[in-house]
């Protein structure tokens, strides 16, 4: 079987360049494939992201199917860059509330590492993973790579043992600052339409990631590059 990719994220393209792919997880609107270089998610109506490859005429494929994926004409996707913060409220998911609160305290240097958060929760990408991934994406988007690196150094080793390969791959992309395009739109606009769009990403994954992103940002005050006035353009996200 052969599929033509219209647009794809960098991690997906890197994986698909390695040659023929094999389906290892299949769903109604998408499937995950693996190559020697990594994994990618193929589909038509899945939105863009680092692991996503938008293909022509997608059909659900059974696990084990070998697929030839054409990427020669694929347009690479890059997330939008934010320009400022605004106030917006979101609740921490109840299923991970206590460890997520401990994680946020740890970010502020006020508590121990909450190791139970990685892999916590049901689903293809557990809520705890999505929350942590959202935090890394938001912090890196607003220029705090040091804190994002601190999270990655803690989370990624745990992910090798406590979560599944798909969620691990998403965490690795989040550590590099990339997630679903709807989350990047939220970090650009801080509006309810972006949250509503995230509510349609996965079962709860989109909103879990949004909670991590918006809850992590108050720990960091951002100033655009080149701003000579330390007091200008500083709006704090509160939730």
C-alpha positions as CSV (number, residue, x, y, z in Angstrom):
1,X,0.0,0.0,0.0
2,X,1.2,3.5,-0.8
3,X,0.2,6.8,0.7
4,X,1.0,10.4,-0.3
5,X,1.8,12.9,2.5
6,X,0.6,16.5,2.0
7,X,2.1,18.0,5.2
8,X,3.9,16.6,8.2
9,X,5.8,17.5,11.3
10,X,9.5,17.2,11.6
11,X,9.6,14.1,13.7
12,X,7.2,12.4,11.3
13,X,9.2,13.3,8.3
14,X,12.4,12.1,10.0
15,X,10.8,8.7,10.7
16,X,9.3,8.3,7.2
17,X,12.5,9.1,5.4
18,X,13.9,5.9,6.8
19,X,11.9,3.8,4.3
20,X,8.9,1.5,4.4
21,X,6.7,1.7,7.5
22,X,4.7,-0.8,9.3
23,X,1.4,-0.2,11.2
24,X,1.6,-1.0,14.9
25,X,-1.5,0.8,16.2
26,X,-4.7,1.4,14.2
27,X,-7.7,3.6,14.8
28,X,-10.7,4.8,12.8
29,X,-9.2,8.1,11.6
30,X,-5.5,7.4,12.0
31,X,-2.8,4.8,12.5
32,X,0.7,4.9,13.9
33,X,3.5,3.4,11.8
34,X,7.1,2.6,12.7
35,X,10.4,2.7,10.7
36,X,14.0,2.2,11.9
37,X,14.1,5.9,12.6
38,X,11.0,6.3,14.7
39,X,7.2,6.6,14.6
40,X,4.6,8.7,12.8
41,X,0.9,9.1,12.9
42,X,-0.9,9.0,9.5
43,X,-4.3,10.4,8.9
44,X,-6.5,12.9,7.1
45,X,-8.5,14.7,9.8
46,X,-6.0,14.6,12.7
47,X,-4.6,18.1,12.8
48,X,-0.9,19.0,12.6
49,X,1.8,18.3,15.0
50,X,5.4,17.0,15.2
51,X,4.4,13.3,14.8
52,X,1.5,13.8,12.5
53,X,1.5,13.3,8.7
54,X,-1.6,14.4,6.7
55,X,-2.1,11.9,3.9
56,X,-4.4,11.8,0.9
57,X,-7.5,9.4,1.1
58,X,-6.7,7.7,4.4
59,X,-8.3,4.4,5.1
60,X,-8.0,2.5,8.4
61,X,-5.2,-0.1,8.1
62,X,-4.8,-3.2,10.2
63,X,-1.9,-3.7,12.5
64,X,1.1,-5.3,10.7
65,X,0.3,-3.7,7.3
66,X,3.4,-2.5,5.4
67,X,3.0,0.9,4.0
68,X,5.1,2.9,1.4
69,X,4.7,6.6,2.3
70,X,5.6,9.2,-0.3
71,X,7.0,12.4,1.3
72,X,8.7,14.1,-1.6
73,X,6.0,16.8,-2.0
74,X,5.2,17.1,1.7
75,X,5.2,20.6,3.2
76,X,6.9,20.7,6.6
77,X,4.9,21.9,9.6
78,X,6.3,24.3,12.2
79,X,4.3,25.6,15.2
80,X,3.4,29.3,15.4
81,X,5.4,31.5,17.7
82,X,3.5,33.3,20.5
83,X,3.8,37.1,21.1
84,X,2.3,37.6,24.5
85,X,0.4,36.2,27.4
86,X,-3.2,36.8,28.5
87,X,-5.3,35.6,31.4
88,X,-7.3,32.4,30.9
89,X,-8.5,29.8,33.4
90,X,-8.4,26.0,33.3
91,X,-8.8,23.3,35.9
92,X,-6.3,20.6,36.6
93,X,-7.8,17.2,35.6
94,X,-9.3,15.5,38.7
95,X,-7.6,12.2,37.8
96,X,-4.1,13.7,38.3
97,X,-4.8,16.7,40.6
98,X,-2.6,15.9,43.5
99,X,0.6,14.8,41.6
100,X,0.1,17.6,39.1
101,X,0.0,20.1,42.0
102,X,3.1,18.5,43.4
103,X,4.7,18.8,40.0
104,X,3.9,22.6,39.8
105,X,5.4,23.1,43.3
106,X,8.5,21.3,42.2
107,X,8.8,23.6,39.2
108,X,8.9,26.5,41.7
109,X,11.5,24.8,43.8
110,X,9.1,24.1,46.7
111,X,8.9,20.3,46.7
112,X,10.3,16.9,45.6
113,X,10.0,15.4,42.2
114,X,6.5,13.9,41.7
115,X,7.6,10.7,40.0
116,X,4.1,9.2,40.0
117,X,2.8,11.7,37.4
118,X,4.5,10.1,34.4
119,X,2.3,7.3,33.0
120,X,-0.6,8.3,35.3
121,X,-4.1,7.9,33.8
122,X,-5.7,5.7,31.1
123,X,-5.6,6.2,27.4
124,X,-3.2,6.3,24.5
125,X,-1.4,9.2,26.0
126,X,-2.0,9.2,29.8
127,X,-3.2,12.5,31.4
128,X,0.0,12.8,33.5
129,X,2.1,12.6,30.3
130,X,0.0,15.2,28.5
131,X,0.1,17.6,31.5
132,X,3.9,17.4,31.7
133,X,4.2,17.6,27.9
134,X,2.1,20.8,27.8
135,X,4.2,22.3,30.5
136,X,7.4,21.8,28.5
137,X,5.9,23.1,25.3
138,X,4.6,26.3,27.0
139,X,7.8,27.0,28.8
140,X,10.0,26.5,25.7
141,X,7.6,28.6,23.6
142,X,8.0,31.5,26.0
143,X,11.7,31.3,26.2
144,X,12.3,29.3,29.4
145,X,14.3,26.5,27.8
146,X,16.2,26.0,31.1
147,X,13.1,25.0,33.0
148,X,11.9,22.9,30.1
149,X,15.2,21.1,30.1
150,X,14.9,20.4,33.8
151,X,11.5,18.8,33.2
152,X,12.8,16.7,30.3
153,X,15.8,15.5,32.3
154,X,13.3,14.2,34.9
155,X,10.5,13.0,32.7
156,X,12.1,11.3,29.8
157,X,14.0,8.6,31.7
158,X,10.8,7.8,33.7
159,X,8.9,7.6,30.4
160,X,11.1,4.7,29.2
161,X,9.6,2.5,32.0
162,X,6.3,4.0,33.0
163,X,4.4,4.8,29.7
164,X,3.9,3.5,26.2
165,X,5.9,4.1,23.1
166,X,3.4,6.5,21.6
167,X,3.2,8.7,24.6
168,X,7.0,8.6,25.0
169,X,7.4,9.9,21.5
170,X,5.0,12.7,22.2
171,X,6.9,13.6,25.3
172,X,10.2,13.7,23.4
173,X,8.6,16.1,20.9
174,X,7.2,18.2,23.8
175,X,10.7,18.3,25.3
176,X,11.8,19.9,22.0
177,X,8.9,22.4,22.3
178,X,6.4,20.9,19.8
179,X,2.9,19.5,20.3
180,X,-0.4,19.6,18.5
181,X,-1.1,22.7,16.5
182,X,-4.2,23.5,18.6
183,X,-2.0,23.8,21.7
184,X,0.3,26.2,19.9
185,X,-2.7,28.2,18.8
186,X,-3.8,28.4,22.4
187,X,-0.4,29.7,23.4
188,X,-0.7,32.4,20.7
189,X,-4.3,33.5,21.4
190,X,-5.2,32.4,24.9
191,X,-8.9,32.2,23.9
192,X,-11.9,29.9,24.5
193,X,-12.1,28.8,20.8
194,X,-8.6,27.3,21.1
195,X,-9.6,25.5,24.3
196,X,-12.7,24.2,22.5
197,X,-10.6,22.9,19.7
198,X,-8.3,21.2,22.1
199,X,-11.3,19.5,23.7
200,X,-11.6,17.6,20.4
201,X,-8.0,16.3,20.4
202,X,-8.0,12.8,21.8
203,X,-10.3,11.7,24.6
204,X,-9.0,14.2,27.1
205,X,-5.4,14.7,25.8
206,X,-5.8,18.2,24.4
207,X,-7.3,19.6,27.5
208,X,-4.8,17.7,29.7
209,X,-1.9,19.3,27.8
210,X,-3.6,22.7,27.9
211,X,-3.9,22.4,31.7
212,X,-0.2,21.7,32.0
213,X,0.8,24.5,29.7
214,X,-1.3,27.2,31.3
215,X,-0.6,26.1,34.9
216,X,3.2,26.0,34.3
217,X,3.4,29.5,32.8
218,X,2.7,31.5,36.0
219,X,6.0,30.1,37.3
220,X,7.8,32.1,34.6
221,X,7.5,35.7,33.6
222,X,8.3,36.2,29.9
223,X,9.8,39.3,28.1
224,X,10.0,39.3,24.3
225,X,13.5,39.3,22.9
226,X,14.8,42.8,22.3
227,X,12.5,44.5,24.8
228,X,14.5,47.1,26.6
229,X,11.8,47.9,29.1
230,X,11.6,45.2,31.8
231,X,8.1,46.2,32.7
232,X,6.5,46.2,29.3
233,X,4.6,43.3,27.5
234,X,4.7,41.3,30.7
235,X,1.3,39.7,31.2
236,X,1.0,36.8,33.5
237,X,-1.2,33.8,32.8
238,X,-3.3,33.0,35.9
239,X,-5.5,30.0,36.4
